[in-house]
Amino acid sequence: MLLNKYEQAGYLCNANLNEPCTDSKLQAFRGELIVMEGEMLDASGRRKPPLTVLQQVALLADENRLQFIAGMLENVADVPALLARYGEDIGGDTLGVIFRTTSIRPSR
């Protein structure tokens, strides 16, 4: 399953749910999805905390594609990084909702 690949790569964190659905054709995840990893600390593979995460993410995936992705980014400028890492797994029929947490203040 696609989400198992994400887990093995270390892209999933703070998981509340990572389980197959009842029909076993889909898998669901709830937690955070790493968009940009932190830098390496040492040769053993330990890293600093992620630079960017998709917060409060909900994912639904089959074997090869994300069927649903929803979450919150702190800055809309992080969308290209999200698409660079996960864009190949998003199909034309994938449902997605990405919120941003930063607000734009009008100039005075």
C-alpha beads as a LAMMPS data file, in Angstrom:
LAMMPS data file: protein, C-alpha beads

108 atoms
107 bonds

1 atom types
1 bond types

-500.0 500.0 xlo xhi
-500.0 500.0 ylo yhi
-500.0 500.0 zlo zhi

Masses

1 110.0

Atoms # bond

1 1 1 0.000 0.000 0.000
2 1 1 1.110 3.552 -0.736
3 1 1 0.798 4.700 2.879
4 1 1 3.050 1.841 4.010
5 1 1 5.705 3.204 1.619
6 1 1 5.281 6.651 3.170
7 1 1 5.662 5.151 6.633
8 1 1 8.814 3.238 5.687
9 1 1 10.293 6.419 4.183
10 1 1 9.542 8.287 7.424
11 1 1 7.052 10.724 5.872
12 1 1 4.242 10.015 8.372
13 1 1 4.384 11.335 11.929
14 1 1 2.136 11.853 14.948
15 1 1 -0.211 9.158 13.677
16 1 1 -3.629 8.874 15.286
17 1 1 -4.764 6.318 12.707
18 1 1 -2.971 4.239 10.090
19 1 1 -5.170 1.280 9.249
20 1 1 -6.702 -0.525 6.283
21 1 1 -10.356 0.189 5.580
22 1 1 -12.951 -2.557 5.944
23 1 1 -12.738 -3.627 2.284
24 1 1 -8.880 -3.760 2.516
25 1 1 -8.552 -1.997 -0.857
26 1 1 -7.949 1.364 0.820
27 1 1 -5.861 2.517 3.754
28 1 1 -6.563 5.553 5.956
29 1 1 -4.118 7.796 7.803
30 1 1 -4.665 10.648 10.268
31 1 1 -1.745 12.637 11.677
32 1 1 0.945 14.756 10.026
33 1 1 2.659 14.357 6.656
34 1 1 6.234 15.586 6.256
35 1 1 6.585 17.961 3.310
36 1 1 10.202 19.091 3.841
37 1 1 12.510 17.069 6.068
38 1 1 14.917 18.614 8.551
39 1 1 18.634 18.372 7.909
40 1 1 20.653 15.290 8.818
41 1 1 22.179 15.271 12.280
42 1 1 24.558 12.354 11.898
43 1 1 25.535 9.324 9.822
44 1 1 22.993 7.097 11.577
45 1 1 20.162 8.849 9.698
46 1 1 18.771 10.941 12.538
47 1 1 17.277 14.245 11.403
48 1 1 16.325 17.565 12.893
49 1 1 12.557 18.177 13.101
50 1 1 10.789 18.614 9.759
51 1 1 10.905 22.072 8.209
52 1 1 7.359 21.789 6.849
53 1 1 4.505 19.412 7.622
54 1 1 0.971 19.104 6.342
55 1 1 -0.811 19.372 9.691
56 1 1 -3.954 17.555 10.771
57 1 1 -3.794 15.517 7.594
58 1 1 -6.343 12.935 6.525
59 1 1 -5.277 10.561 3.750
60 1 1 -7.074 7.782 1.949
61 1 1 -4.979 5.733 -0.476
62 1 1 -5.135 2.593 -2.541
63 1 1 -2.108 0.624 -3.716
64 1 1 -0.706 3.365 -5.967
65 1 1 -2.643 6.629 -5.572
66 1 1 -3.961 9.021 -2.996
67 1 1 -7.741 9.013 -3.276
68 1 1 -8.197 11.806 -0.724
69 1 1 -5.858 14.322 0.901
70 1 1 -6.829 17.059 3.344
71 1 1 -4.681 19.088 5.688
72 1 1 -3.314 22.439 6.708
73 1 1 -0.105 24.204 5.689
74 1 1 1.267 27.198 7.554
75 1 1 2.046 29.009 4.330
76 1 1 0.593 28.777 0.837
77 1 1 4.181 29.061 -0.475
78 1 1 4.699 25.462 0.738
79 1 1 2.234 24.023 -1.805
80 1 1 4.932 23.564 -4.509
81 1 1 7.051 21.544 -2.059
82 1 1 4.014 19.395 -1.226
83 1 1 3.371 18.752 -4.916
84 1 1 7.046 18.088 -5.626
85 1 1 7.128 15.298 -3.060
86 1 1 3.642 13.793 -3.442
87 1 1 2.417 15.028 -6.843
88 1 1 3.089 11.714 -8.606
89 1 1 0.752 10.008 -6.132
90 1 1 -2.093 12.453 -6.760
91 1 1 -4.356 11.476 -9.648
92 1 1 -6.891 13.454 -11.623
93 1 1 -9.651 11.921 -9.519
94 1 1 -8.000 12.615 -6.153
95 1 1 -10.127 14.773 -3.858
96 1 1 -8.075 17.339 -1.987
97 1 1 -8.543 20.203 0.429
98 1 1 -5.528 22.190 1.630
99 1 1 -6.039 24.960 4.167
100 1 1 -3.460 27.577 5.106
101 1 1 -2.978 28.920 8.603
102 1 1 -1.245 32.215 7.814
103 1 1 -3.385 35.226 7.164
104 1 1 -2.623 38.038 4.801
105 1 1 -2.894 41.412 6.464
106 1 1 -3.878 44.354 4.313
107 1 1 -1.206 47.023 4.011
108 1 1 -1.890 50.243 5.876

Bonds

1 1 1 2
2 1 2 3
3 1 3 4
4 1 4 5
5 1 5 6
6 1 6 7
7 1 7 8
8 1 8 9
9 1 9 10
10 1 10 11
11 1 11 12
12 1 12 13
13 1 13 14
14 1 14 15
15 1 15 16
16 1 16 17
17 1 17 18
18 1 18 19
19 1 19 20
20 1 20 21
21 1 21 22
22 1 22 23
23 1 23 24
24 1 24 25
25 1 25 26
26 1 26 27
27 1 27 28
28 1 28 29
29 1 29 30
30 1 30 31
31 1 31 32
32 1 32 33
33 1 33 34
34 1 34 35
35 1 35 36
36 1 36 37
37 1 37 38
38 1 38 39
39 1 39 40
40 1 40 41
41 1 41 42
42 1 42 43
43 1 43 44
44 1 44 45
45 1 45 46
46 1 46 47
47 1 47 48
48 1 48 49
49 1 49 50
50 1 50 51
51 1 51 52
52 1 52 53
53 1 53 54
54 1 54 55
55 1 55 56
56 1 56 57
57 1 57 58
58 1 58 59
59 1 59 60
60 1 60 61
61 1 61 62
62 1 62 63
63 1 63 64
64 1 64 65
65 1 65 66
66 1 66 67
67 1 67 68
68 1 68 69
69 1 69 70
70 1 70 71
71 1 71 72
72 1 72 73
73 1 73 74
74 1 74 75
75 1 75 76
76 1 76 77
77 1 77 78
78 1 78 79
79 1 79 80
80 1 80 81
81 1 81 82
82 1 82 83
83 1 83 84
84 1 84 85
85 1 85 86
86 1 86 87
87 1 87 88
88 1 88 89
89 1 89 90
90 1 90 91
91 1 91 92
92 1 92 93
93 1 93 94
94 1 94 95
95 1 95 96
96 1 96 97
97 1 97 98
98 1 98 99
99 1 99 100
100 1 100 101
101 1 101 102
102 1 102 103
103 1 103 104
104 1 104 105
105 1 105 106
106 1 106 107
107 1 107 108
